[in-house]
């Protein structure tokens, strides 16, 4: 079941998850040590999400019609720095755990 649910999330909610992750990274990139896996960028001055994959869905909890779960995602993040007026860019991987929820409706 979890594999099927993961595929549904990836297919039907990709853009919503992408937008939320990208907004978090763009606004708060300085809260994450994205230079740990960097080869070229020394100081991250900008970051944006290139792509992500859902690795795992877990911690399912249901109370009445409210359904909560967590997802583990692997992100490809483009980070940028500037040196001598030159833009330096590279892509680094980073995992995030997201807390998600939904309200179940009768159909």
Buried (B, 14 or more C-beta within 10 A) or exposed (E): EEEEBBEEBBEEBEEEBBEBBBEBBEEEBEEBEBBEBBEEBEBBBBBBBEEBEBEBBEEEEEEEEEBEBBBBBBBEBBBBBEEEEEEBEBEBEBEBEBEBEEEEEEE
